[in-house]
């Protein structure tokens, strides 16, 4: 996914692959440092081509389990 974003930046701006990679990496690193840890890991998963976990579903399950006891 990261390669797709880099290629899109190259296409849209006309800058070199190296400069686009540096720009995208800078933005992604910034986001990962500013986002809460669970969201940052979701971003990382998406960029690595993985399916992000269902945070909302997990939260619902945990809340529901509190009332089952």
N, CA, C and O atoms as a GROMACS GRO file, in nm:
protein
  276
    1UNK      N    1   0.082  -0.119   0.000
    1UNK     CA    2   0.000   0.000   0.000
    1UNK      C    3   0.087   0.126   0.000
    1UNK      O    4   0.055   0.224  -0.067
    2UNK      N    5   0.196   0.121   0.074
    2UNK     CA    6   0.285   0.236   0.080
    2UNK      C    7   0.340   0.268  -0.059
    2UNK      O    8   0.353   0.385  -0.095
    3UNK      N    9   0.372   0.165  -0.135
    3UNK     CA   10   0.422   0.186  -0.272
    3UNK      C   11   0.317   0.253  -0.359
    3UNK      O   12   0.349   0.338  -0.442
    4UNK      N   13   0.191   0.214  -0.340
    4UNK     CA   14   0.083   0.277  -0.418
    4UNK      C   15   0.071   0.425  -0.386
    4UNK      O   16   0.051   0.507  -0.475
    5UNK      N   17   0.083   0.458  -0.258
    5UNK     CA   18   0.075   0.599  -0.218
    5UNK      C   19   0.193   0.676  -0.275
    5UNK      O   20   0.176   0.787  -0.326
    6UNK      N   21   0.311   0.619  -0.265
    6UNK     CA   22   0.430   0.685  -0.320
    6UNK      C   23   0.415   0.707  -0.470
    6UNK      O   24   0.443   0.816  -0.520
    7UNK      N   25   0.370   0.605  -0.541
    7UNK     CA   26   0.350   0.619  -0.686
    7UNK      C   27   0.246   0.724  -0.719
    7UNK      O   28   0.260   0.796  -0.818
    8UNK      N   29   0.142   0.735  -0.638
    8UNK     CA   30   0.037   0.836  -0.661
    8UNK      C   31   0.096   0.975  -0.641
    8UNK      O   32   0.064   1.067  -0.716
    9UNK      N   33   0.181   0.992  -0.541
    9UNK     CA   34   0.246   1.121  -0.518
    9UNK      C   35   0.336   1.156  -0.636
    9UNK      O   36   0.338   1.270  -0.681
   10UNK      N   37   0.410   1.058  -0.687
   10UNK     CA   38   0.495   1.082  -0.805
   10UNK      C   39   0.410   1.126  -0.923
   10UNK      O   40   0.443   1.223  -0.991
   11UNK      N   41   0.300   1.056  -0.947
   11UNK     CA   42   0.212   1.090  -1.060
   11UNK      C   43   0.152   1.229  -1.046
   11UNK      O   44   0.148   1.305  -1.143
   12UNK      N   45   0.106   1.261  -0.927
   12UNK     CA   46   0.036   1.388  -0.906
   12UNK      C   47   0.129   1.509  -0.900
   12UNK      O   48   0.091   1.619  -0.938
   13UNK      N   49   0.252   1.488  -0.853
   13UNK     CA   50   0.341   1.602  -0.832
   13UNK      C   51   0.456   1.610  -0.931
   13UNK      O   52   0.511   1.717  -0.956
   14UNK      N   53   0.493   1.495  -0.988
   14UNK     CA   54   0.605   1.493  -1.080
   14UNK      C   55   0.741   1.489  -1.010
   14UNK      O   56   0.845   1.500  -1.075
   15UNK      N   57   0.741   1.474  -0.878
   15UNK     CA   58   0.869   1.464  -0.807
   15UNK      C   59   0.926   1.323  -0.822
   15UNK      O   60   0.857   1.231  -0.864
   16UNK      N   61   1.052   1.309  -0.787
   16UNK     CA   62   1.118   1.179  -0.803
   16UNK      C   63   1.061   1.078  -0.704
   16UNK      O   64   0.999   1.113  -0.604
   17UNK      N   65   1.084   0.951  -0.736
   17UNK     CA   66   1.041   0.841  -0.650
   17UNK      C   67   1.104   0.856  -0.510
   17UNK      O   68   1.037   0.834  -0.409
   18UNK      N   69   1.230   0.895  -0.507
   18UNK     CA   70   1.301   0.909  -0.380
   18UNK      C   71   1.242   1.020  -0.294
   18UNK      O   72   1.223   1.003  -0.174
   19UNK      N   73   1.212   1.134  -0.358
   19UNK     CA   74   1.152   1.245  -0.283
   19UNK      C   75   1.010   1.211  -0.238
   19UNK      O   76   0.970   1.246  -0.128
   20UNK      N   77   0.937   1.144  -0.322
   20UNK     CA   78   0.801   1.104  -0.285
   20UNK      C   79   0.805   1.006  -0.168
   20UNK      O   80   0.725   1.016  -0.076
   21UNK      N   81   0.897   0.911  -0.172
   21UNK     CA   82   0.911   0.814  -0.062
   21UNK      C   83   0.946   0.886   0.068
   21UNK      O   84   0.891   0.853   0.173
   22UNK      N   85   1.035   0.982   0.061
   22UNK     CA   86   1.073   1.058   0.180
   22UNK      C   87   0.954   1.136   0.235
   22UNK      O   88   0.932   1.140   0.356
   23UNK      N   89   0.877   1.198   0.146
   23UNK     CA   90   0.760   1.276   0.189
   23UNK      C   91   0.654   1.186   0.253
   23UNK      O   92   0.602   1.218   0.359
   24UNK      N   93   0.624   1.076   0.188
   24UNK     CA   94   0.522   0.984   0.240
   24UNK      C   95   0.567   0.924   0.373
   24UNK      O   96   0.488   0.915   0.467
   25UNK      N   97   0.692   0.885   0.382
   25UNK     CA   98   0.744   0.829   0.506
   25UNK      C   99   0.736   0.931   0.619
   25UNK      O  100   0.702   0.896   0.732
   26UNK      N  101   0.767   1.055   0.589
   26UNK     CA  102   0.761   1.162   0.689
   26UNK      C  103   0.618   1.180   0.740
   26UNK      O  104   0.597   1.192   0.861
   27UNK      N  105   0.522   1.181   0.650
   27UNK     CA  106   0.382   1.198   0.689
   27UNK      C  107   0.333   1.078   0.769
   27UNK      O  108   0.267   1.094   0.872
   28UNK      N  109   0.365   0.959   0.724
   28UNK     CA  110   0.322   0.837   0.795
   28UNK      C  111   0.384   0.833   0.935
   28UNK      O  112   0.314   0.801   1.031
   29UNK      N  113   0.511   0.864   0.947
   29UNK     CA  114   0.576   0.866   1.078
   29UNK      C  115   0.512   0.969   1.170
   29UNK      O  116   0.491   0.944   1.288
   30UNK      N  117   0.480   1.085   1.114
   30UNK     CA  118   0.414   1.190   1.192
   30UNK      C  119   0.280   1.140   1.244
   30UNK      O  120   0.248   1.157   1.362
   31UNK      N  121   0.202   1.080   1.155
   31UNK     CA  122   0.070   1.030   1.196
   31UNK      C  123   0.081   0.921   1.302
   31UNK      O  124   0.006   0.921   1.400
   32UNK      N  125   0.174   0.829   1.284
   32UNK     CA  126   0.191   0.721   1.382
   32UNK      C  127   0.231   0.775   1.518
   32UNK      O  128   0.193   0.718   1.621
   33UNK      N  129   0.307   0.884   1.522
   33UNK     CA  130   0.348   0.943   1.649
   33UNK      C  131   0.237   1.025   1.714
   33UNK      O  132   0.235   1.040   1.836
   34UNK      N  133   0.146   1.078   1.635
   34UNK     CA  134   0.040   1.165   1.688
   34UNK      C  135  -0.089   1.090   1.720
   34UNK      O  136  -0.167   1.133   1.805
   35UNK      N  137  -0.113   0.979   1.653
   35UNK     CA  138  -0.236   0.903   1.675
   35UNK      C  139  -0.226   0.821   1.803
   35UNK      O  140  -0.116   0.783   1.844
   36UNK      N  141  -0.340   0.794   1.866
   36UNK     CA  142  -0.338   0.700   1.979
   36UNK      C  143  -0.286   0.565   1.931
   36UNK      O  144  -0.305   0.528   1.815
   37UNK      N  145  -0.220   0.491   2.019
   37UNK     CA  146  -0.155   0.366   1.983
   37UNK      C  147  -0.245   0.270   1.905
   37UNK      O  148  -0.200   0.214   1.805
   38UNK      N  149  -0.370   0.248   1.947
   38UNK     CA  150  -0.454   0.155   1.869
   38UNK      C  151  -0.477   0.201   1.725
   38UNK      O  152  -0.480   0.120   1.633
   39UNK      N  153  -0.493   0.331   1.706
   39UNK     CA  154  -0.514   0.383   1.571
   39UNK      C  155  -0.385   0.377   1.490
   39UNK      O  156  -0.388   0.348   1.370
   40UNK      N  157  -0.273   0.403   1.555
   40UNK     CA  158  -0.145   0.395   1.486
   40UNK      C  159  -0.119   0.253   1.438
   40UNK      O  160  -0.066   0.233   1.328
   41UNK      N  161  -0.155   0.155   1.520
   41UNK     CA  162  -0.134   0.016   1.477
   41UNK      C  163  -0.228  -0.021   1.364
   41UNK      O  164  -0.193  -0.102   1.278
   42UNK      N  165  -0.347   0.038   1.362
   42UNK     CA  166  -0.440   0.016   1.251
   42UNK      C  167  -0.382   0.074   1.122
   42UNK      O  168  -0.389   0.012   1.016
   43UNK      N  169  -0.327   0.193   1.132
   43UNK     CA  170  -0.264   0.257   1.017
   43UNK      C  171  -0.150   0.171   0.965
   43UNK      O  172  -0.137   0.149   0.844
   44UNK      N  173  -0.067   0.123   1.056
   44UNK     CA  174   0.046   0.037   1.020
   44UNK      C  175  -0.004  -0.088   0.947
   44UNK      O  176   0.053  -0.129   0.846
   45UNK      N  177  -0.110  -0.148   0.999
   45UNK     CA  178  -0.166  -0.269   0.938
   45UNK      C  179  -0.214  -0.241   0.796
   45UNK      O  180  -0.187  -0.318   0.704
   46UNK      N  181  -0.286  -0.131   0.779
   46UNK     CA  182  -0.337  -0.095   0.646
   46UNK      C  183  -0.222  -0.072   0.548
   46UNK      O  184  -0.226  -0.120   0.435
   47UNK      N  185  -0.121   0.001   0.592
   47UNK     CA  186  -0.007   0.030   0.505
   47UNK      C  187   0.073  -0.094   0.470
   47UNK      O  188   0.138  -0.099   0.366
   48UNK      N  189   0.068  -0.194   0.556
   48UNK     CA  190   0.137  -0.321   0.530
   48UNK      C  191   0.049  -0.418   0.451
   48UNK      O  192   0.088  -0.532   0.429
   49UNK      N  193  -0.069  -0.372   0.410
   49UNK     CA  194  -0.157  -0.456   0.330
   49UNK      C  195  -0.236  -0.557   0.410
   49UNK      O  196  -0.295  -0.649   0.353
   50UNK      N  197  -0.237  -0.542   0.542
   50UNK     CA  198  -0.310  -0.633   0.627
   50UNK      C  199  -0.451  -0.580   0.652
   50UNK      O  200  -0.479  -0.462   0.629
   51UNK      N  201  -0.538  -0.668   0.697
   51UNK     CA  202  -0.670  -0.627   0.737
   51UNK      C  203  -0.661  -0.571   0.878
   51UNK      O  204  -0.615  -0.641   0.969
   52UNK      N  205  -0.704  -0.447   0.898
   52UNK     CA  206  -0.700  -0.394   1.034
   52UNK      C  207  -0.803  -0.465   1.121
   52UNK      O  208  -0.907  -0.509   1.072
   53UNK      N  209  -0.773  -0.477   1.249
   53UNK     CA  210  -0.867  -0.543   1.339
   53UNK      C  211  -0.989  -0.453   1.358
   53UNK      O  212  -0.983  -0.332   1.337
   54UNK      N  213  -1.095  -0.514   1.396
   54UNK     CA  214  -1.221  -0.442   1.415
   54UNK      C  215  -1.225  -0.387   1.556
   54UNK      O  216  -1.270  -0.454   1.649
   55UNK      N  217  -1.177  -0.264   1.573
   55UNK     CA  218  -1.173  -0.204   1.706
   55UNK      C  219  -1.311  -0.184   1.763
   55UNK      O  220  -1.333  -0.208   1.882
   56UNK      N  221  -1.405  -0.140   1.681
   56UNK     CA  222  -1.541  -0.118   1.729
   56UNK      C  223  -1.603  -0.249   1.772
   56UNK      O  224  -1.668  -0.255   1.877
   57UNK      N  225  -1.585  -0.354   1.693
   57UNK     CA  226  -1.638  -0.485   1.729
   57UNK      C  227  -1.577  -0.536   1.858
   57UNK      O  228  -1.648  -0.592   1.942
   58UNK      N  229  -1.450  -0.516   1.876
   58UNK     CA  230  -1.383  -0.558   2.000
   58UNK      C  231  -1.438  -0.482   2.119
   58UNK      O  232  -1.461  -0.541   2.225
   59UNK      N  233  -1.458  -0.354   2.102
   59UNK     CA  234  -1.512  -0.274   2.212
   59UNK      C  235  -1.652  -0.320   2.248
   59UNK      O  236  -1.686  -0.330   2.366
   60UNK      N  237  -1.735  -0.348   2.148
   60UNK     CA  238  -1.871  -0.397   2.174
   60UNK      C  239  -1.868  -0.528   2.251
   60UNK      O  240  -1.945  -0.547   2.345
   61UNK      N  241  -1.780  -0.618   2.210
   61UNK     CA  242  -1.769  -0.748   2.278
   61UNK      C  243  -1.725  -0.731   2.423
   61UNK      O  244  -1.778  -0.799   2.511
   62UNK      N  245  -1.631  -0.644   2.449
   62UNK     CA  246  -1.584  -0.624   2.584
   62UNK      C  247  -1.692  -0.562   2.671
   62UNK      O  248  -1.710  -0.602   2.786
   63UNK      N  249  -1.764  -0.466   2.617
   63UNK     CA  250  -1.873  -0.404   2.693
   63UNK      C  251  -1.983  -0.507   2.720
   63UNK      O  252  -2.036  -0.515   2.831
   64UNK      N  253  -2.018  -0.584   2.620
   64UNK     CA  254  -2.122  -0.687   2.638
   64UNK      C  255  -2.081  -0.789   2.742
   64UNK      O  256  -2.165  -0.835   2.819
   65UNK      N  257  -1.953  -0.824   2.745
   65UNK     CA  258  -1.908  -0.925   2.841
   65UNK      C  259  -1.919  -0.873   2.985
   65UNK      O  260  -1.933  -0.953   3.077
   66UNK      N  261  -1.913  -0.743   3.004
   66UNK     CA  262  -1.927  -0.687   3.138
   66UNK      C  263  -2.067  -0.711   3.195
   66UNK      O  264  -2.084  -0.728   3.316
   67UNK      N  265  -2.166  -0.713   3.106
   67UNK     CA  266  -2.304  -0.729   3.150
   67UNK      C  267  -2.347  -0.875   3.157
   67UNK      O  268  -2.455  -0.905   3.210
   68UNK      N  269  -2.266  -0.965   3.106
   68UNK     CA  270  -2.300  -1.108   3.108
   68UNK      C  271  -2.263  -1.172   3.241
   68UNK      O  272  -2.310  -1.282   3.272
   69UNK      N  273  -2.180  -1.106   3.318
   69UNK     CA  274  -2.131  -1.165   3.444
   69UNK      C  275  -2.232  -1.156   3.554
   69UNK      O  276  -2.206  -1.201   3.665
   0.00000   0.00000   0.00000
